[in-house]
């Protein structure tokens, strides 16, 4: 307030270096809490001076091998990375990382993160940029090299005009668009350059990069931060992975439902039912995805989180309920079954679906207590229980298929002959008992398989299953499947109906059942159209934006955990482009992301078209 200046000087005496050590460089951090001492033996002594009254030697680190001396040291901005120059022209970047179990005084250690191009002569000066991770190195032969740490590239190789034997200092312009060199004789040299996007290369975009503060190299996307010393991370790999992950789960849920519905309405339901169902499905396609995303984020995600056990149970209860309903229908007298084969049968199926959902809702808490030790979200973290319950549930469908195949191979012919000799109702009861026995056998096989994997130490938690996040790939898969099902269903159903009637009639006249006709005659003939429907639905899922923006959590991470979030290419563009500086690095990278999305869909559609043509040629031979 008075305008008077007060200067306070604090002096700290560092612990002595070993006798005979030749100091070649010294560096102090801006906060005066660290001191680096470089020596002619290629060592760096790191001192912790946060307590000026008691400075300690935190670490002794060899940064160069052999007889290479440390000739220059500098911190990159943010002081998380140390640049060391050697007497042979070596340039190394080290990160100060905190790791468990270290024997250093402060729990940190210097870790070599990057090795830059050798300059060919002793590095005697280093200047760092104020805005990014660019730095310049000066050697004793007159070389002035401009480098970028993150992209690990040499941007420019300049030469001094003056006498290189005269020592000098080198620095970068404040806007990182030039270099200034001043030697001890008072001579100044300056170079201006233009390199607008030095932090981006193909390696940065698609390879692992070791960023400051990270324990190891990885794929990371983080384009902005709240500080000026932030290191931008522009890897597109997490975004590509997120796109594929969202598409995978959407197709996993959507394709079976859409195709089975198309086959059912095309081959089995009454014309009046089909005339009602198909327009309703086509109207579903007109629902705005922003509405679906809104419902997913604010309604579905909280419900799934609260009733996650019931949601998982419905994956088992629904197919089992439909199978039980189908076997009960087989037990009806033939005249009754024919008389109720239209809308009543369709309503019966709807009632079975509703009862399966109600059953899952009522039994969900008991299901969670029985298999997941009373708390599914705690179970996913690995804090309680084992991985056996999840492995059992995953293995149950596969075990059922295995048991069915074994039964068909061993007893199939005799069993079919036995059914033909019985009345319809008796055959239905026998088939129902067979299904129950096979289900019990499949449950036993699945449990043995899951227990064996647990005994050998395998646990799915931490891989495909991990900690639960409210907005996750499961919710995205549900809603995106709802968005793509109408498209796939409509096109597939049209393809199935376009199969010539004489093929269907010939199959039925030869004694095949409607199901055998649908699976072995109609579906192979319409394979090209059905495949096209699936690929169009996949294209819709790959490019979906609003559902992913609102329901996926927008976390650009790389893990197959169905209960974690994700970020796709399209969602990333929608989120960041409005705030990206025009012609800036992030702005151009987002356009590159759009190009990457286009190339992905182009390649997928090209391969799909080649496959479709093969299906089409096979159908023309019929």
PEPEDA-V302863 format. One record per residue. N is the residue number from 1. PHI is phi in radians with two decimals (999 if undefined). Layout:
BEGIN
n=N phi=PHI
n=N phi=PHI
END
This chain:
BEGIN
n=1 phi=999
n=2 phi=-1.53
n=3 phi=1.50
n=4 phi=-1.38
n=5 phi=-1.78
n=6 phi=-2.15
n=7 phi=-2.01
n=8 phi=-2.10
n=9 phi=-1.91
n=10 phi=-1.97
n=11 phi=-1.98
n=12 phi=-2.26
n=13 phi=-1.72
n=14 phi=-1.32
n=15 phi=-0.99
n=16 phi=-1.16
n=17 phi=-1.37
n=18 phi=-1.03
n=19 phi=-1.03
n=20 phi=1.50
n=21 phi=-1.26
n=22 phi=-1.76
n=23 phi=-1.42
n=24 phi=-1.97
n=25 phi=-2.80
n=26 phi=-2.50
n=27 phi=-2.61
n=28 phi=-2.11
n=29 phi=-1.30
n=30 phi=-1.13
n=31 phi=-1.49
n=32 phi=0.98
n=33 phi=-2.00
n=34 phi=-2.47
n=35 phi=-2.34
n=36 phi=-1.94
n=37 phi=-2.10
n=38 phi=-1.71
n=39 phi=-2.21
n=40 phi=-1.24
n=41 phi=-1.49
n=42 phi=1.43
n=43 phi=-1.88
n=44 phi=-2.17
n=45 phi=-1.76
n=46 phi=-1.85
n=47 phi=-1.88
n=48 phi=-1.75
n=49 phi=-2.08
n=50 phi=-1.06
n=51 phi=-1.78
n=52 phi=-1.08
n=53 phi=-1.42
n=54 phi=-2.53
n=55 phi=-1.18
n=56 phi=-2.26
n=57 phi=-1.42
n=58 phi=-1.40
n=59 phi=-2.81
n=60 phi=-2.07
n=61 phi=-2.23
n=62 phi=-1.46
n=63 phi=-1.81
n=64 phi=-2.29
n=65 phi=-1.56
n=66 phi=1.18
n=67 phi=-1.75
n=68 phi=-1.39
n=69 phi=-1.57
n=70 phi=-1.45
n=71 phi=-1.79
n=72 phi=-2.78
n=73 phi=-2.35
n=74 phi=-2.80
n=75 phi=-1.63
n=76 phi=-1.26
n=77 phi=-1.02
n=78 phi=1.44
n=79 phi=1.00
n=80 phi=-1.69
n=81 phi=-2.25
n=82 phi=-1.91
n=83 phi=-1.73
n=84 phi=-2.09
n=85 phi=-1.86
n=86 phi=-1.94
n=87 phi=-1.24
n=88 phi=-1.74
n=89 phi=1.62
n=90 phi=-1.18
n=91 phi=-2.32
n=92 phi=-2.11
n=93 phi=-2.06
n=94 phi=-2.09
n=95 phi=-1.84
n=96 phi=-1.63
n=97 phi=-2.05
n=98 phi=-1.78
n=99 phi=-2.31
n=100 phi=-1.21
n=101 phi=1.44
n=102 phi=-1.34
n=103 phi=-1.76
n=104 phi=-1.34
n=105 phi=-1.17
n=106 phi=-1.93
n=107 phi=1.42
n=108 phi=-1.95
n=109 phi=-2.56
n=110 phi=-1.49
n=111 phi=-2.13
n=112 phi=-1.18
n=113 phi=-1.88
n=114 phi=-2.49
n=115 phi=-2.08
n=116 phi=-1.54
n=117 phi=-1.03
n=118 phi=-1.17
n=119 phi=-1.48
n=120 phi=1.60
n=121 phi=-2.54
n=122 phi=-1.01
n=123 phi=-1.44
n=124 phi=-1.92
n=125 phi=-2.73
n=126 phi=-2.36
n=127 phi=-2.11
n=128 phi=-2.01
n=129 phi=-1.38
n=130 phi=-1.51
n=131 phi=-1.80
n=132 phi=-2.45
n=133 phi=-1.74
n=134 phi=-1.43
n=135 phi=-2.59
n=136 phi=-2.15
n=137 phi=-2.11
n=138 phi=-2.03
n=139 phi=-1.93
n=140 phi=-1.38
n=141 phi=-1.76
n=142 phi=1.70
n=143 phi=-1.39
n=144 phi=-2.21
n=145 phi=-1.93
n=146 phi=-1.75
n=147 phi=-2.26
n=148 phi=-2.23
n=149 phi=-1.25
n=150 phi=-1.07
n=151 phi=-1.44
n=152 phi=0.93
n=153 phi=-2.35
n=154 phi=-1.66
n=155 phi=-1.40
n=156 phi=-2.49
n=157 phi=-2.10
n=158 phi=-1.87
n=159 phi=-2.28
n=160 phi=-1.25
n=161 phi=-1.51
n=162 phi=-1.45
n=163 phi=-1.24
n=164 phi=-1.21
n=165 phi=-1.34
n=166 phi=-1.49
n=167 phi=-1.05
n=168 phi=-2.68
n=169 phi=-2.03
n=170 phi=-2.20
n=171 phi=-2.62
n=172 phi=-1.71
n=173 phi=-1.09
n=174 phi=-0.99
n=175 phi=-1.62
n=176 phi=0.99
n=177 phi=-2.18
n=178 phi=-3.06
n=179 phi=-2.23
n=180 phi=-2.11
n=181 phi=-2.20
n=182 phi=-2.21
n=183 phi=-1.67
n=184 phi=-1.23
n=185 phi=-1.51
n=186 phi=1.55
n=187 phi=-1.47
n=188 phi=-2.04
n=189 phi=-2.27
n=190 phi=-2.43
n=191 phi=-2.26
n=192 phi=-1.89
n=193 phi=-2.57
n=194 phi=-2.33
n=195 phi=-2.43
n=196 phi=-1.20
n=197 phi=-2.35
n=198 phi=-1.24
n=199 phi=-1.45
n=200 phi=-2.10
n=201 phi=-2.40
n=202 phi=-1.07
n=203 phi=-1.13
n=204 phi=-1.14
n=205 phi=-1.28
n=206 phi=-2.25
n=207 phi=-2.12
n=208 phi=-1.26
n=209 phi=-2.26
n=210 phi=-1.63
n=211 phi=-1.68
n=212 phi=-1.06
n=213 phi=1.52
n=214 phi=-1.70
n=215 phi=-1.29
n=216 phi=-2.76
n=217 phi=-1.12
n=218 phi=-2.92
n=219 phi=-1.68
n=220 phi=-2.41
n=221 phi=-2.09
n=222 phi=-2.76
n=223 phi=-1.50
n=224 phi=-2.40
n=225 phi=-2.76
n=226 phi=-1.60
n=227 phi=-2.14
n=228 phi=-1.38
n=229 phi=-1.68
n=230 phi=-1.20
n=231 phi=-1.74
n=232 phi=-1.09
n=233 phi=-2.24
n=234 phi=-2.10
n=235 phi=-1.29
n=236 phi=-1.48
n=237 phi=-1.06
n=238 phi=-1.07
n=239 phi=-1.28
n=240 phi=-1.11
n=241 phi=-1.07
n=242 phi=-1.06
n=243 phi=-1.09
n=244 phi=-1.17
n=245 phi=-1.15
n=246 phi=-1.08
n=247 phi=-1.13
n=248 phi=-1.04
n=249 phi=-1.22
n=250 phi=-1.13
n=251 phi=-1.25
n=252 phi=-1.08
n=253 phi=-1.47
n=254 phi=-1.47
n=255 phi=-1.11
n=256 phi=-1.03
n=257 phi=-1.14
n=258 phi=-1.13
n=259 phi=-1.21
n=260 phi=-1.13
n=261 phi=-1.15
n=262 phi=-1.13
n=263 phi=-1.12
n=264 phi=-1.14
n=265 phi=-1.26
n=266 phi=-1.39
n=267 phi=-2.00
n=268 phi=-2.19
n=269 phi=-1.52
n=270 phi=-1.22
n=271 phi=-1.02
n=272 phi=-1.15
n=273 phi=-1.15
n=274 phi=-1.08
n=275 phi=-1.15
n=276 phi=-1.62
n=277 phi=-1.22
n=278 phi=-1.11
n=279 phi=-1.08
n=280 phi=-1.12
n=281 phi=-1.12
n=282 phi=-1.18
n=283 phi=-1.20
n=284 phi=-1.06
n=285 phi=-1.17
n=286 phi=-1.49
n=287 phi=-1.14
n=288 phi=-1.13
n=289 phi=-1.18
n=290 phi=-1.16
n=291 phi=-1.21
n=292 phi=-1.09
n=293 phi=-1.12
n=294 phi=-1.07
n=295 phi=-1.13
n=296 phi=-1.12
n=297 phi=-1.30
n=298 phi=-1.75
n=299 phi=-2.05
n=300 phi=-1.21
n=301 phi=-1.02
n=302 phi=-1.11
n=303 phi=-1.16
n=304 phi=-1.09
n=305 phi=-1.10
n=306 phi=-1.28
n=307 phi=-2.05
n=308 phi=-1.11
n=309 phi=-1.13
n=310 phi=-1.16
n=311 phi=-1.12
n=312 phi=-1.17
n=313 phi=-1.15
n=314 phi=-1.17
n=315 phi=-1.12
n=316 phi=-1.67
n=317 phi=-1.18
n=318 phi=-1.15
n=319 phi=-1.11
n=320 phi=-1.17
n=321 phi=-1.11
n=322 phi=-1.15
n=323 phi=-1.16
n=324 phi=-1.11
n=325 phi=-1.06
n=326 phi=-1.13
n=327 phi=-1.22
n=328 phi=-1.13
n=329 phi=-1.14
n=330 phi=-1.17
n=331 phi=-1.43
n=332 phi=-1.21
n=333 phi=-1.01
n=334 phi=-1.06
n=335 phi=-1.14
n=336 phi=-1.13
n=337 phi=-1.11
n=338 phi=-1.20
n=339 phi=-1.19
n=340 phi=-1.74
n=341 phi=-1.33
n=342 phi=-1.69
n=343 phi=-1.09
n=344 phi=-1.00
n=345 phi=-1.13
n=346 phi=-1.14
n=347 phi=-1.17
n=348 phi=-1.07
n=349 phi=-1.11
n=350 phi=-1.07
n=351 phi=-1.13
n=352 phi=-1.11
n=353 phi=-1.11
n=354 phi=-1.11
n=355 phi=-1.14
n=356 phi=-1.13
n=357 phi=-1.14
n=358 phi=-1.12
n=359 phi=-1.07
n=360 phi=-1.09
n=361 phi=-1.11
n=362 phi=-1.33
n=363 phi=-1.62
n=364 phi=-0.90
n=365 phi=-1.03
n=366 phi=-1.15
n=367 phi=-1.07
n=368 phi=-1.17
n=369 phi=-1.15
n=370 phi=-1.28
n=371 phi=-1.76
n=372 phi=-2.13
n=373 phi=1.01
n=374 phi=1.51
n=375 phi=-2.62
n=376 phi=-1.14
n=377 phi=-1.16
n=378 phi=-1.22
n=379 phi=-1.11
n=380 phi=-1.12
n=381 phi=-1.36
n=382 phi=1.52
n=383 phi=-1.35
n=384 phi=-2.34
n=385 phi=1.26
n=386 phi=-2.18
n=387 phi=-1.50
n=388 phi=-1.03
n=389 phi=-1.03
n=390 phi=-1.17
n=391 phi=-1.09
n=392 phi=-1.11
n=393 phi=-1.16
n=394 phi=-1.17
n=395 phi=-1.41
n=396 phi=-1.08
n=397 phi=-1.07
n=398 phi=-1.15
n=399 phi=-1.14
n=400 phi=-1.12
n=401 phi=-1.10
n=402 phi=-1.13
n=403 phi=-1.13
n=404 phi=-1.09
n=405 phi=-1.12
n=406 phi=-1.13
n=407 phi=-1.14
n=408 phi=-1.14
n=409 phi=-1.20
n=410 phi=-1.59
n=411 phi=-2.17
n=412 phi=-0.99
n=413 phi=-1.11
n=414 phi=-1.14
n=415 phi=-1.17
n=416 phi=-1.14
n=417 phi=-1.11
n=418 phi=-1.16
n=419 phi=-1.14
n=420 phi=-1.12
n=421 phi=-1.45
n=422 phi=-1.82
n=423 phi=-1.22
n=424 phi=-1.04
n=425 phi=-1.18
n=426 phi=-1.16
n=427 phi=-1.12
n=428 phi=-1.12
n=429 phi=-1.15
n=430 phi=-1.11
n=431 phi=-1.16
n=432 phi=-1.17
n=433 phi=-1.12
n=434 phi=-1.06
n=435 phi=-1.13
n=436 phi=-1.12
n=437 phi=-1.10
n=438 phi=-1.18
n=439 phi=-1.14
n=440 phi=-1.11
n=441 phi=-1.13
n=442 phi=-1.15
n=443 phi=-1.11
n=444 phi=-1.15
n=445 phi=-1.08
n=446 phi=-1.13
n=447 phi=-1.15
n=448 phi=-1.10
n=449 phi=-1.09
n=450 phi=-1.14
n=451 phi=-1.13
n=452 phi=-1.13
n=453 phi=-1.11
n=454 phi=-1.15
n=455 phi=-1.14
n=456 phi=-1.48
n=457 phi=1.73
n=458 phi=-1.48
n=459 phi=-2.39
n=460 phi=-1.18
n=461 phi=-1.21
n=462 phi=1.68
n=463 phi=-2.15
n=464 phi=-1.32
n=465 phi=-2.21
n=466 phi=-2.67
n=467 phi=-0.96
n=468 phi=-1.51
n=469 phi=-2.02
n=470 phi=-1.08
n=471 phi=-1.69
n=472 phi=-2.45
n=473 phi=-1.18
n=474 phi=-1.13
n=475 phi=-1.12
n=476 phi=-1.07
n=477 phi=-1.08
n=478 phi=-1.05
n=479 phi=-1.30
n=480 phi=-1.15
n=481 phi=-1.09
n=482 phi=-1.06
n=483 phi=-1.35
n=484 phi=-1.64
n=485 phi=-1.02
n=486 phi=-1.03
n=487 phi=-1.12
n=488 phi=-1.12
n=489 phi=-1.07
n=490 phi=-1.07
n=491 phi=-1.19
n=492 phi=-1.18
n=493 phi=-1.15
n=494 phi=-1.11
n=495 phi=-1.13
n=496 phi=-1.17
n=497 phi=-1.25
n=498 phi=-1.43
n=499 phi=-1.15
n=500 phi=-0.95
n=501 phi=-1.13
n=502 phi=-1.20
n=503 phi=-1.19
n=504 phi=-1.13
n=505 phi=-1.13
n=506 phi=-1.12
n=507 phi=-1.16
n=508 phi=-1.13
n=509 phi=-1.18
n=510 phi=-1.44
n=511 phi=1.79
n=512 phi=-1.28
n=513 phi=-1.34
n=514 phi=-0.99
n=515 phi=-1.18
n=516 phi=-1.10
n=517 phi=-1.11
n=518 phi=-1.13
n=519 phi=-1.41
n=520 phi=-1.91
n=521 phi=-2.14
n=522 phi=-1.22
n=523 phi=-1.10
n=524 phi=-1.08
n=525 phi=-1.17
n=526 phi=-1.62
n=527 phi=-1.05
n=528 phi=-1.12
n=529 phi=-1.20
n=530 phi=-1.14
n=531 phi=-1.12
n=532 phi=-1.09
n=533 phi=-1.08
n=534 phi=-1.11
n=535 phi=-1.22
n=536 phi=-1.16
n=537 phi=-1.10
n=538 phi=-1.16
n=539 phi=-1.08
n=540 phi=-1.12
n=541 phi=-1.21
n=542 phi=-1.09
n=543 phi=-1.60
n=544 phi=-1.09
n=545 phi=-2.08
n=546 phi=-1.15
n=547 phi=-1.08
n=548 phi=-1.21
n=549 phi=-1.02
n=550 phi=-1.59
n=551 phi=-2.10
n=552 phi=-1.69
n=553 phi=1.50
n=554 phi=0.95
n=555 phi=-1.86
n=556 phi=-1.37
n=557 phi=-2.03
n=558 phi=-2.03
n=559 phi=-2.72
n=560 phi=-1.44
n=561 phi=-0.92
n=562 phi=-1.21
n=563 phi=-1.75
n=564 phi=-1.96
n=565 phi=-1.45
n=566 phi=-2.82
n=567 phi=-2.44
n=568 phi=-1.70
n=569 phi=-1.06
n=570 phi=-1.16
n=571 phi=-1.14
n=572 phi=-1.11
n=573 phi=-1.11
n=574 phi=-1.12
n=575 phi=-1.34
n=576 phi=-1.72
n=577 phi=-1.10
n=578 phi=-1.06
n=579 phi=-1.85
n=580 phi=-1.31
n=581 phi=-1.23
n=582 phi=-1.02
n=583 phi=1.20
n=584 phi=-1.34
n=585 phi=-1.10
n=586 phi=-1.12
n=587 phi=-1.04
n=588 phi=-1.25
n=589 phi=-1.15
n=590 phi=-1.14
n=591 phi=-1.18
n=592 phi=-1.15
n=593 phi=-1.08
n=594 phi=-1.12
n=595 phi=-1.13
n=596 phi=-1.09
n=597 phi=-1.09
n=598 phi=-1.10
n=599 phi=-1.14
n=600 phi=-1.05
n=601 phi=-1.16
n=602 phi=-1.12
n=603 phi=-1.15
n=604 phi=-1.09
n=605 phi=-1.20
n=606 phi=-1.14
n=607 phi=-1.09
n=608 phi=-1.10
n=609 phi=-1.14
n=610 phi=-1.11
n=611 phi=-1.18
n=612 phi=-1.10
n=613 phi=-1.10
n=614 phi=-1.18
n=615 phi=-1.06
n=616 phi=-1.17
n=617 phi=-1.10
n=618 phi=-1.17
n=619 phi=-1.19
n=620 phi=-1.16
n=621 phi=-1.36
n=622 phi=-1.34
END
